[in-house]
Amino acid sequence: MVYPCELLEKNLGSLYECASLGDYYRIFTPLLYPDGDCIGVYCKRTPTGQSTAITDLGNTLAWLLSNYTSKRISGKHKQMMSEIASLHGVQFVDGELLAWCQDDSDLPDTVMRVAQAAMRASDIRYLFRFSEKHDSVKDVAAFLKSKEDIVTTPHYSITGDSSKQRDFHFHTRADKVQSLVLFIETSESTERYKADQAFVAWDDTLSTIKELGIDRRISLIDDSRRPVSEWEPKLLGRVSDVLFWKKDHNHNDLLKLIRTRPAA
């Protein structure tokens, strides 16, 4: 019997490292996940030795979920993983990328296909982040609209002193109190950019907001995805009230601001 490591060394060369690991052969490929982690696949022969299973052992899905705060994968994303796997002649079964090899001569090609499927599937991370942002804004909208005494208008725009149109997520009216809410959700790589943008939007519209009789300016920072830097609330506090949006929180502090006129 020719062992998987011998086949891989002969056909794929030194870029692939192979070692025995219990019932499996672990293969480190030169392909990488977006954060630079090595993509590894595992081979296991059936008891009869007539076929070999090549799998990622669910590591790609685990890697994706480590980049997603809910720790659950939606049906839509499962379907996407299945479609990506299918494009490479691989199955997505019980969270694993899996392919079967009936002939030893096909083993190197099958290893490549599973590794490529893992690399392509890891790009779903970017869709996870988009969906998370989308859902967070929806959560705020649903929360505000659930309050009968608050009239909420989404996508409220104001022309600033610079003649640029500045977009705010919500305008609210509670009794005679009007508020603007700007929702700020950022990743670690974009936090300064987004916070600076929010500061500019508030600063550019201060005079217009006053003319419109809007009482409160509220910067709502989402800290459910990452720790908030100290400088963010300090910067935004110069031009607005600052609150934090937390999952599974009653948000009474937000309601209090929206329902209360600022002290003179």
N, C-alpha and C positions, 0 to 999 in steps of 0.2 A: 504493500500500500504506500502510495506517495502522500506525504503529509502536507497540509495546507501551507505551512511556512516554507517548505521546499519549493512548492509550486509558485508561490508569490515571489520568492527571491529570484527564481529563474525567469519569471515573466514580467515582473514589475520593477525589479531592481531595488536599490538600497534606499529609495525614498519611503518605502513601506517597512515598518518594523513589526515583526510578528513574534509572539511568545505564547507558550502554553499557559492556560489559566484554568485549572480545574478541568471541567468537562469541555471548556471552550478554548479556542485559539483567539487571542486578542490581537487585532491588527491596527496599528496606528498609521493613518494615512497622511499624506501631505496636505489634505484639504482642511480648511479651518472654518469654525463658526465665526460670526461677525465680530466677536470680542477677542478673537485670536486663539481660542481653545482648539485643540486638535480634535478632529473628527475620528473616532475609533469605531470599528465594526468587529463583530464576533462571529466565529465559525464554529459549528457543532455538527458532527456527523451523526446520522441516525444509527441506532444499534446495529443494523445490518450492514452499514457502511456503504449503502447504495446511493445515498444522497446526502447533501450537506446544507444545513440552514445557515444563512448569512443574515445577521440582524444587528441593529444598533442597540438592542436591549432596552429600548424606550428612552435612551439618553437624549435624543433630539427633542422629544416632547418635554422631558424634564428641563432641558436647557431653555426651551421656549417659556415654560411656566415660571422659571426663575426670573424672567424679565417681565412678568405680568402679575400685578398685585392681587388679582382675584384668586390665583392658584387653580383656576378651572379653565378648561378650553370649551369654547362654544361649539355647537353643532356645525356652524358655518366654517369654523376653522378646521374642524375634523374633516369636513368635506374637502377643503382646500388641500390638506395634507394627503388625503387619499388620491386626489387628482394629480398632485405633484409626484407621488410615489408611482402612480400608474404610468406617467410619462417616461419614467425610467425603468419600467418593467418590474416594479417592486410593489409589494402589498403593504397596506397600513392596517395592522391587525392588533387589537387590544393595546394600542398605544405604541406599538413597535413597528419600525420599518423592517420588512422581512422579504427575503427572496430565497428560492431553493435552487440548488445546483445539482443536476443529475450526473454530470460528467466532470471529472476533475479538470479537464482542459478548459472548462468554462468558468472555473473558480475565479481567476483574476478579473475577468470581465464582470462577474456578478458582484465581487467586492467593490469594484469601481462604481457600479450602478447604485448600490446601496449607499455608498459614501456621497455620491453626487446628489442623490435624493435627500440625504440629511442636510447637505449644504444648502440646497434650494429651499427646503422646508424651513430652515432657520430664518429665512427672509420674512416669514410670516410675522416675526417679531414687530416689524414696522406697522403691520396692520393691527396688531394687538394694541400698540400705543395709540394709533388713531382712534380705535374703537373706545379705548379707555377715556380719552379726552372727550369724545362725543357723548359718551354715557354720563360723564360727570356734569357737563353743562345741562344735559337733560334732567339729571337729578335735581339740580338747582331750580330749573324751570318748573318741574313737577311739585317741588316743595313750596315754591311761592304761589303757584296757582291753586294749591290745596287750601290756602287761607282765604276764606270768603270775604274778609274785610280788606283784602289787598288786591287792587287791580294791577295786573302785570302785563307790560307790553315788551315782548322780546325784540331784539335787533333794533335798538334805538340809536339814531344817528344825529350828530350835531356838527355844524360847521364851525371850526375853530378860528382863532385869530389869524392863523396862517393861511386861511381859506381852504384848508384840507378838511375833508369829511372824517370825523372821528366816530368810530362805531363802539357802542356799549352793549353789553349783553342784555340788560334789562332796565326798563323804567318802571317804577312802582308808584302807586298812589294809595295811601292809607289815610282815610279821612281827608285832611287838608295837607298832609305831608307828602311831598314828592321826593323820590330818591332815584339816583342812577347807580347801577351795580355793574362793576367791571370784574369779570371772573378771570383769574390768572392761574393757569395751569401750565407748569413747565417741567422739563426734565433737567437733570443736572447740567447738561450741555447747553441749554438755552435759557436758564433762569435769569441771567443778567440781561440778555436781550429782551425777554418778555417783560421783566419788571421795568426796564428803562422805557420800553414802548408805552407801558401803562402810565408811567409818570409823565411822559410827553403828552399823551392824550388828555390827561387831567389838566395839566398846566396850560395847554393850548385852548381849552374850552372854559376856563374859569369864568371869564366875563360873560360868555354866552349862557352858561348855566345860571349865573346870577340873574341875567335878564329874563330867563324863562321861569324864574321863581322856583327853581329846583332847590330843595332844602339840604339834601345830603348827597355826598359823593362817597361811595363805598367800594373799596378794593377788597375783593373776596379771593383770598389766596388758598389754593387747594394744597393741603399738606398731607393728603392721603397717600401720595406716591413717593414722597421723599422728605427728608428733614428740610425745614425752611431756614435759609441763611438769615443771620441777624440783620444784615443790611437791607433786606427787602422791605420788611415792615417799617424800618426807619426812613427809607427813601419815600415810600408811598404815603407814610404818615404825614409828610410835609404838605400833601395836597388832597388827602382824603382820610376818611375813617378806614381802619384796616381790621379785617376779621379773617378767620381761618375756616375753610370748609373741610369738615371731617366726616368720614363715613360713619353712619349709625350714631349721629349726634342730634340733639334736639334743636340746635341752632336758635335758641331763645335770644342770644345776643344779636343775631341778625334781625330777628323780628322786632326787638326793642328799638333798634336804630331806625328801621323802616317806619315804625309807628310813632316815633317821637321826634318832634321838631328840635333842632339844636338849640342849646341855650344861647341867649343873645350875648 
